[in-house]
Amino acid sequence: MKLSVKKGVALAMVLSSVMISSAHALTVYTAGPGSLAKGLASGFEKKTGVKVNIFQATTGKVMARLEAEQANPQADVLISASWDTAEDLHARGWLLPYQSANADKVPDALKSADYVAQGVSALGIVWNTKSGTPEPKEWNDLTAPAFKDKVTTPDPALSGASLDLLIGLQNGMGDKAWTLFDALKKNGMVVSGPNAQAVTPVMQGAKAAVFGAVDYVTYGNIEQGESLKVIFPASGTVIAPRPMMILKTTPHQADAQAFVDYVLSPEGQKMVADAWLMPARTDVQAKRPLFTELNLLPTKSDGTSERSAVLKRFNTLFTQ
């Protein structure tokens, strides 16, 4: 009798510890797309039994929340739309080093000791096929009279990817890049807010084209029947890898690592591809052009000083 009571107590303790370990949830802060985040959370929970709480917003809002919670950190995993975010948090010592075994198919340029690309988007021209304008092939086509007052661009102060495009064009074209930006300004190009604010008037027909739009959103719009086309100029463009990282303050290190593993698994990367992003893994196919098919411009700068200098020069040009 005593033996069975001891066994019962031991079993209760084991069950109790299992319940405690599985009762917590993993918290993931992510910059869109929201449907992808929900799909990954659901798939991970089915695989592991670990629930995932998602906070999804723009990179700016995600980072503001992260900063505000410094005294009481809530996020375990962060997925950003800006590679700069990961580099900044790495420099501040906020990240937990982790190399997933599933990252062996991810190119070296898309991973480091403590962050790795979840997926990749690229910047291109988004053109309304019913706008009555000729189909643009190159960036400078948008300076033609046919596009007078008909072009928008995301604000590089609000979009790290847009700023990367400016830097890439400057690196690839030198001073001719600024001749291009000046010609776009003189042709009436409007600097909008974030990516969605630049694309919406083109989708609605009020404008004809976006200079430097993030591609995956538009691919989704096209799938839903919108009269849009994504064009990648042969002269070159830039990609925007979406870094995924584990915060050093996580109390759920093993689960956070398992989540990164899942996102980088073939199943997770297929979800990334289904959201019209390029998978980070080179062995997973997508429904759209991959970064290996694009002419990529160099975006390396000498740190924040050059980024801020390019942004200041662009803002000065467009506020004159």
C-alpha positions as CSV (number, residue, x, y, z in Angstrom):
1,M,0.0,0.0,0.0
2,K,2.8,2.4,1.0
3,L,4.7,1.5,-2.1
4,S,1.7,2.3,-4.4
5,V,1.2,5.6,-2.5
6,K,4.8,6.5,-3.1
7,K,4.5,5.5,-6.8
8,G,1.3,7.6,-7.0
9,V,3.1,10.6,-5.5
10,A,6.1,10.2,-7.8
11,L,3.8,9.9,-10.8
12,A,1.9,13.0,-9.7
13,M,5.2,14.9,-9.4
14,V,6.3,13.8,-12.9
15,L,2.9,14.8,-14.4
16,S,3.0,18.1,-12.5
17,S,6.5,18.9,-13.9
18,V,5.4,18.0,-17.4
19,M,2.4,20.2,-17.1
20,I,4.5,23.1,-15.8
21,S,7.0,22.7,-18.7
22,S,4.3,22.5,-21.3
23,A,2.0,25.2,-19.8
24,H,4.1,28.1,-20.9
25,A,3.8,29.7,-24.4
26,L,6.5,30.9,-26.7
27,T,6.2,34.6,-27.6
28,V,7.2,35.6,-31.1
29,Y,7.4,39.2,-32.2
30,T,7.2,39.5,-36.0
31,A,7.0,42.0,-38.8
32,G,4.3,40.6,-41.3
33,P,2.9,38.9,-43.1
34,G,0.5,38.0,-40.4
35,S,-0.9,34.9,-42.2
36,L,2.6,33.4,-42.4
37,A,3.2,34.0,-38.7
38,K,-0.1,32.3,-37.8
39,G,0.6,29.3,-40.0
40,L,4.1,28.8,-38.6
41,A,2.7,29.1,-35.0
42,S,0.0,26.5,-35.7
43,G,2.4,24.1,-37.4
44,F,4.9,24.4,-34.6
45,E,2.3,23.8,-32.0
46,K,1.1,20.6,-33.8
47,K,4.7,19.3,-34.0
48,T,5.7,20.1,-30.4
49,G,2.6,20.9,-28.3
50,V,4.1,24.3,-27.5
51,K,1.7,27.2,-28.0
52,V,3.0,30.3,-29.7
53,N,1.7,33.8,-28.9
54,I,2.2,36.2,-31.9
55,F,2.6,40.0,-31.8
56,Q,2.6,41.1,-35.5
57,A,3.2,44.7,-36.6
58,T,5.6,46.8,-38.7
59,T,9.3,46.5,-37.8
60,G,9.2,50.0,-36.3
61,K,6.3,49.1,-33.9
62,V,7.9,45.7,-33.0
63,M,11.2,47.4,-32.2
64,A,9.4,50.1,-30.1
65,R,7.6,47.5,-28.1
66,L,10.9,45.6,-27.6
67,E,12.6,48.7,-26.3
68,A,9.7,49.6,-24.0
69,E,9.8,46.2,-22.4
70,Q,13.5,46.2,-21.7
71,A,12.9,46.0,-17.9
72,N,10.5,43.1,-18.3
73,P,11.3,41.3,-21.6
74,Q,8.3,39.4,-23.2
75,A,9.6,38.2,-26.6
76,D,11.5,35.0,-27.0
77,V,11.9,35.1,-30.8
78,L,12.0,38.2,-33.1
79,I,11.5,38.2,-36.8
80,S,12.2,41.5,-38.5
81,A,11.7,42.9,-42.0
82,S,15.1,44.7,-41.7
83,W,18.5,43.1,-41.6
84,D,19.8,46.3,-39.9
85,T,17.6,45.3,-36.8
86,A,19.6,42.1,-36.3
87,E,22.9,43.8,-36.8
88,D,21.9,46.4,-34.3
89,L,20.7,44.0,-31.6
90,H,23.8,41.8,-32.2
91,A,26.0,44.9,-31.5
92,R,24.0,45.6,-28.4
93,G,24.5,42.0,-27.1
94,W,20.8,41.2,-27.0
95,L,20.9,38.0,-29.0
96,L,21.5,34.4,-28.1
97,P,23.9,32.7,-30.4
98,Y,22.3,29.7,-32.2
99,Q,23.1,27.8,-35.4
100,S,20.2,25.6,-36.5
101,A,21.2,22.4,-38.3
102,N,18.4,23.3,-40.8
103,A,20.4,26.4,-41.7
104,D,23.0,24.3,-43.6
105,K,21.0,25.0,-46.9
106,V,20.9,28.8,-46.2
107,P,23.6,30.8,-48.0
108,D,26.3,32.3,-45.7
109,A,25.3,35.8,-46.6
110,L,21.9,35.1,-45.1
111,K,23.0,33.9,-41.7
112,S,25.4,34.7,-38.8
113,A,26.2,33.2,-35.4
114,D,23.0,34.6,-33.8
115,Y,20.5,35.4,-36.6
116,V,19.4,33.8,-39.8
117,A,17.0,34.8,-42.6
118,Q,13.4,33.4,-42.3
119,G,12.8,34.3,-45.9
120,V,13.7,37.0,-48.4
121,S,11.9,39.7,-50.4
122,A,13.2,41.9,-53.2
123,L,12.5,45.4,-54.4
124,G,11.1,46.1,-57.8
125,I,8.9,48.3,-59.9
126,V,5.2,47.6,-59.3
127,W,3.2,48.6,-62.4
128,N,-0.5,48.9,-63.0
129,T,-1.1,47.0,-66.2
130,K,-4.3,49.0,-66.9
131,S,-2.7,52.4,-66.3
132,G,-2.3,53.3,-70.0
133,T,1.5,53.7,-69.6
134,P,4.2,51.7,-71.3
135,E,5.5,48.8,-69.3
136,P,8.7,50.0,-67.6
137,K,11.7,47.8,-67.8
138,E,14.3,49.9,-66.0
139,W,14.3,52.3,-63.1
140,N,15.0,55.3,-65.4
141,D,11.9,54.4,-67.5
142,L,9.9,56.0,-64.7
143,T,11.4,59.4,-65.5
144,A,9.7,59.4,-68.9
145,P,7.0,62.0,-69.7
146,A,4.4,59.1,-69.8
147,F,5.0,58.7,-66.0
148,K,4.7,62.4,-65.1
149,D,3.0,62.7,-61.7
150,K,2.2,58.9,-61.8
151,V,4.9,57.4,-59.6
152,T,5.1,56.7,-55.9
153,T,7.9,55.4,-53.7
154,P,8.0,54.1,-50.1
155,D,9.6,56.5,-47.6
156,P,13.2,55.3,-47.0
157,A,13.0,56.8,-43.5
158,L,10.2,54.3,-42.7
159,S,11.5,51.4,-44.8
160,G,15.0,49.9,-44.3
161,A,14.6,48.0,-47.6
162,S,13.9,51.3,-49.5
163,L,17.0,52.8,-48.0
164,D,18.9,49.7,-49.0
165,L,17.7,50.3,-52.6
166,L,19.0,53.9,-52.5
167,I,22.4,52.6,-51.2
168,G,22.5,49.8,-53.8
169,L,21.8,52.1,-56.7
170,Q,24.4,54.6,-55.4
171,N,27.0,51.8,-55.0
172,G,26.1,50.5,-58.5
173,M,25.7,53.8,-60.4
174,G,27.7,56.3,-58.4
175,D,26.6,59.9,-59.0
176,K,24.3,58.7,-61.8
177,A,22.0,57.4,-59.0
178,W,21.5,60.9,-57.7
179,T,20.8,62.1,-61.3
180,L,18.1,59.4,-61.4
181,F,16.6,60.5,-58.1
182,D,16.6,64.1,-59.2
183,A,14.9,63.2,-62.5
184,L,12.3,61.2,-60.6
185,K,11.6,64.2,-58.3
186,K,11.3,66.5,-61.4
187,N,8.9,64.0,-62.9
188,G,6.6,64.3,-59.9
189,M,7.4,61.1,-58.0
190,V,5.7,61.2,-54.6
191,V,7.4,59.8,-51.4
192,S,4.6,58.0,-49.6
193,G,4.6,56.3,-46.2
194,P,5.5,52.6,-45.7
195,N,5.3,50.1,-48.6
196,A,1.5,49.7,-48.5
197,Q,0.9,53.4,-48.8
198,A,3.0,53.5,-51.9
199,V,1.3,50.5,-53.5
200,T,-2.3,51.3,-52.7
201,P,-2.8,54.3,-55.1
202,V,-1.1,52.3,-57.9
203,M,-3.5,49.3,-57.2
204,Q,-6.4,51.7,-57.2
205,G,-5.3,53.3,-60.5
206,A,-4.7,56.8,-59.1
207,K,-0.9,56.3,-59.9
208,A,0.8,54.1,-62.5
209,A,3.9,52.6,-60.8
210,V,5.9,52.3,-57.6
211,F,9.6,52.8,-57.6
212,G,11.1,50.2,-55.2
213,A,8.2,48.3,-53.8
214,V,8.6,45.2,-51.7
215,D,7.5,42.4,-54.0
216,Y,5.7,39.7,-51.9
217,V,2.8,41.9,-51.0
218,T,2.1,42.7,-54.7
219,Y,2.4,39.0,-55.7
220,G,-0.4,38.3,-53.2
221,N,-2.4,41.1,-54.6
222,I,-1.9,39.7,-58.1
223,E,-3.1,36.3,-56.9
224,Q,-6.3,38.0,-55.8
225,G,-6.9,39.4,-59.2
226,E,-5.3,42.9,-59.1
227,S,-4.0,44.3,-62.4
228,L,-0.4,44.6,-61.3
229,K,3.0,43.4,-62.4
230,V,6.3,43.1,-60.5
231,I,9.3,44.1,-62.7
232,F,13.0,43.5,-61.6
233,P,15.2,45.8,-63.7
234,A,18.1,44.0,-65.4
235,S,20.5,46.7,-64.2
236,G,20.0,45.4,-60.7
237,T,18.0,45.6,-57.5
238,V,18.4,44.7,-53.8
239,I,17.0,42.0,-51.6
240,A,15.6,42.4,-48.1
241,P,16.3,39.3,-46.0
242,R,14.0,38.9,-43.0
243,P,16.2,38.0,-40.0
244,M,15.0,35.7,-37.3
245,M,16.7,35.7,-33.9
246,I,16.4,34.5,-30.3
247,L,16.5,37.1,-27.5
248,K,19.2,36.4,-24.9
249,T,16.5,37.1,-22.2
250,T,14.3,34.2,-23.2
251,P,13.5,31.8,-20.3
252,H,12.5,29.2,-23.0
253,Q,15.7,28.7,-24.9
254,A,15.1,25.1,-26.0
255,D,11.6,25.9,-27.3
256,A,12.9,29.1,-29.1
257,Q,15.7,27.0,-30.8
258,A,13.1,24.4,-31.8
259,F,10.9,27.2,-33.3
260,V,13.9,28.4,-35.4
261,D,14.5,24.8,-36.5
262,Y,10.9,24.5,-37.5
263,V,10.8,27.7,-39.6
264,L,13.9,26.5,-41.4
265,S,12.6,23.0,-41.9
266,P,11.3,22.1,-45.4
267,E,7.7,22.3,-44.0
268,G,8.3,25.8,-42.5
269,Q,10.1,27.1,-45.6
270,K,7.2,25.9,-47.8
271,M,4.9,28.1,-45.8
272,V,7.4,31.0,-46.4
273,A,7.2,30.3,-50.1
274,D,3.4,30.1,-50.0
275,A,3.4,33.6,-48.6
276,W,5.2,34.8,-51.8
277,L,8.5,35.3,-50.1
278,M,11.7,33.6,-51.3
279,P,12.7,30.8,-49.0
280,A,16.0,31.2,-47.1
281,R,16.9,27.7,-48.0
282,T,18.2,27.2,-51.6
283,D,16.6,23.7,-51.8
284,V,13.0,24.9,-51.4
285,Q,11.2,26.1,-54.5
286,A,9.0,29.2,-54.7
287,K,6.1,30.5,-56.9
288,R,8.2,33.6,-57.9
289,P,11.7,34.5,-59.0
290,L,14.5,33.6,-56.5
291,F,17.4,35.8,-55.5
292,T,19.7,33.6,-57.6
293,E,17.8,34.8,-60.7
294,L,18.2,38.6,-60.0
295,N,21.1,41.0,-60.6
296,L,21.8,42.1,-57.0
297,L,23.4,45.5,-56.2
298,P,25.9,45.8,-53.4
299,T,24.3,47.3,-50.2
300,K,27.3,47.1,-47.9
301,S,28.0,50.5,-46.3
302,D,30.5,51.7,-43.8
303,G,28.0,51.7,-41.0
304,T,25.2,54.0,-39.9
305,S,27.0,57.2,-40.9
306,E,26.7,56.3,-44.6
307,R,23.1,55.2,-44.2
308,S,22.1,58.4,-42.4
309,A,24.0,60.5,-45.0
310,V,22.2,58.8,-47.9
311,L,18.8,59.2,-46.2
312,K,19.5,62.9,-45.4
313,R,20.6,63.6,-49.0
314,F,17.4,61.9,-50.3
315,N,15.2,63.8,-47.9
316,T,16.8,67.1,-48.7
317,L,16.2,66.4,-52.4
318,F,12.5,65.6,-52.0
319,T,11.7,68.4,-49.6
320,Q,13.2,71.2,-51.7
